[in-house]
Each structure stands twice: as C-alpha cells, then as structure tokens.
Amino acid sequence: MAGSATRPARAIALAAHRPCTVSLALMSFFVLSLVIQALLIVHCIKTGRNQIWIWVLILGVAALQWWGWVQQIVLGQPWGDNPAPDWMMWLFWLLFGIGLPLFFYRLALIVTITPEHIAIRYRPLTRRDIPLVDVESVEVRTYRVLREYGGYGLRGTRRDMAYNVSGNQGVQLTLRDGRRALIGSQRAAELALAIDSARRRD
C-alpha cells in the first residue's frame, strides 16, 4: 500500500516539474531571439547599413513570431507542446513581428537644408540641427572611412562627428567654434552647393 501510494505522488511531482522545464526552454528561445535582435540593431547603428543578410534574419524571426501569434491568438491553437501565455505571444509579436522590421525599414540618413539650419536626421535614432550662421566653411572631400572614422554610421567624437552610410564622398563642415561635422553623400557636390546657397541667402 505504501509503495502504491508513493508512485502516484512521485508521478504528480514529476508532472508538476515538467512544464516548468519546457517553459524555461521556451523562455530561453525568446531571450536568445532578443539578444540576436539587439546585436543586429547595434550592428546597423555602427555601420549605418541594412544589408540583405540582416533583412533575411529580421524577416525570418518576424515570420516565426507571426506564425506563433496567428496560431495561438487568432486560431486559438496552442503554439508548441507547452505554449507561452497569451500576453507573452502578444508582447513578442509586437516587438519582433512588427516593431523590429519597422525600425529597420525607417533607418536612414536624411539631410534637410532650411533657411536657418542644416538638419541631420539619422532616423529614427537621433537628430542634429546646425545653424547656418555657425558654419565657417563647407568642403567637398573624399575621406577614408575606416582610418578616419572606423566605419559607417554615427562615428567620431563630439568635436569631429561623421554621419555616413555608404561610399567615401562627403561634405565637411567646419564650425566657428572649431568643431567639425562630416555628412556622407553620394551627391556631395550638390549638397555642398545647397548649403552654400542657403548661407548666402542668410
């Protein structure tokens, strides 16, 4: 009797622990996905580029999140042997199924010349406005990406900042306080002409 009473108790104990182990594995998968996406974001911020291989990884993870979300939330069928709670499926679907692809889609360097300033937007991360009255000189130049700035993206120091996404052509701005800003552009001559024209009008 004692032996027969012990076995069900042990079986119940094992059953109670088993879902926890599977949930831990599922959580590990989500954490690994989070780490991978964070590394991709850091890579793109540093390089300023959205390479095809990055999009393959992003869309692959997004497709996986959509698959799980549709199966569990829309169709009402649990995703996996021990599915995550619905709130977690919603969270990761919003983060990785929608948020991350949208973030990379909007990642771009945009330069706008207004009558008052030069607006540099590294969308959606940062923006810098340089008043035209603070610009001492404008120069079109060829720069060495790796040697001077260590690569593409947001590079340099507060005194010498570079905003570039590709190529080796850009417009070098020297400000009245000695600071410099390099704006990378495949149409550097046109950009420099637009800045000079705005300065003359100012």
N, C-alpha and C positions, 0 to 999 in steps of 0.2 A: 504493500500500500504506500509506504513511504517513497519507494522508488518510482511508482507510477505518478505520485503527486509531484515529485521533483521534476520529471521530464517536461510536463506542460508548463511548469513555472519557468524552466530554462528556455523552452521554446518561445514563451511570451517575452522573456527578457531579450532573446536574440532578435525577435521581430521588432521590439521597441528600438533596438540599436541600429538595425539595418537601414531604415530610411534616413537616419542621420548621416550614415556613411555616404549614401548616394547623394544626399543634399550637399554634403561637403565637396564631393566631386563636381557637382553641377556649379556650385559657387566658385570652385577653383577655375572652371572653364570661363565663367563670366569675368573673374578677376584677370585671367590671362588675356581675354579679349580687351579689357580695359587698358592693361599695360601696353599691348600692341598698338592700340589706337593712340595712346599718349605718346609713344615713341614716334609714330607716324606724324603726329602734329608737330612735335619738336623738330623732326627732320625737315618738314616743309617750311617751318618758320626759319630755320637756319639756312636752307638752300633757296627758298623762295620759289620752288618748282613743284608742279603737280605732275610727276612722271606717270607713265601708263601703268607701271607695276604697282604704284601706290593706289591708283584707282581700282586696279584689279583686287587688291586686298580689301579696300574700303567697301566696294560693292559686294564682294564675297561675304564679308561679315554682315553687311546690311541685309543681303538676301537671306542669310541664316536667321537674323532677327525677325525679318518679315515672315518667314516660314513658320517659326515658332509662334509668333503673335497671332497670325491668321488661324493656325490650327487650334490653339488653346483658347483665344479670346473670341474669335469670330465663329469658328465651327464648334467650339465647346468640347474639343477632344484634347485630353491632356497630352502635352508635348514631352515625350520621354517616359521612361519607366517610373520615375519619381519626379513629376513636374514641379517647377518653381511656382511660388504663389503668383496669383494674377497680377498683384501690384508690381512684382519684380519683372514680369513679362512686359507690362506697360512701361516701366522705367527704362529697361534696356532697349525696347523698341523705339522710344522717344530719343534716347541718347545715340544709339548706334544705327538704328534703321532710318532715322530722319535727320537728327541733329548733325551727326558727323559728315555724311555726304553733303549736306547743305553748307557746312563750314568750309569744306574743301572747294566746293563749287564757287563760293564767293571770295575765295582767297585770291587777291590780285593787287597789283601796284597801280594806283591811279594818281595822275598829277594834273591839277587844275590851276590855271593862271587866271587870277581875278585882278581888277584894278588896284587892289590893296595888298595882296599877298600871293604866295605860292603855296598851294595846299597839296601836301603829300599824304596820300592815304595808302597804307598797307592793309587793305581791307581783309577781314574785319578786326584786325588786331590793334592798329594804332593810327594816329593821325598827327601830322605836324604842320603848322602854319608858319611860314617865313615871311615877315613883312617885306615888301619890295624896297622900302626905304632902308632896310638893314643890309641889303645886298651891295657889296663893294665891287665885285667882279663876277662875270659869267664866262666860262671857258668850256669849249667842247674838247674832250680829250679821250684818248684810249688809255684804259687802266688795266693793270694786272690783277685779275680777280683774286687769285689765291695769295699772291705775295703781298698785296696791299691790304686786303680785307679778309682774307681767309675763307672766301667763298661767297655764295649768293645769299640774299635775304636781307635782314636788318643787321648790319655789320658796323664795326668800328667803335669809337668812343664818343663821349659827349662833345668833344672838341672836333672830331673828324668822323662823321657818320656817313654811311653809304646805304642807299636804298636801291637794290638791284635784283633782278630776277633772271636775267639771261644776257649773253653777249659780253662784250668788253668795251662798249662805247657808252659815254655818258656826258652829263653836264656838271661841271664842277662849279659850285657856288662858294664864294669866299665872302664872309660877312664882315661887317665893320669892326666887330669885337674879336676878329681873328679866327672864329670858328669856321669850319668848312662842312659842306654837305654835298655829296655826290649822288646824282639822280641817274640811274642807269636807264638807257633808252636806245632802241634800235633806230630812232629818228632824232638823234641828239641835236643835229644842226637845226631842225625845225623847232625843237623845244627851246633851245638857246635863243633863237630869233624871237620866239613868242615872249620869252622872259624879258629880253632887251626892249622889245616894243612896248611892253607894259611898263617897264621902268621909265622909258622916255615920256610916255603919256602921264606918268605920275609926277 
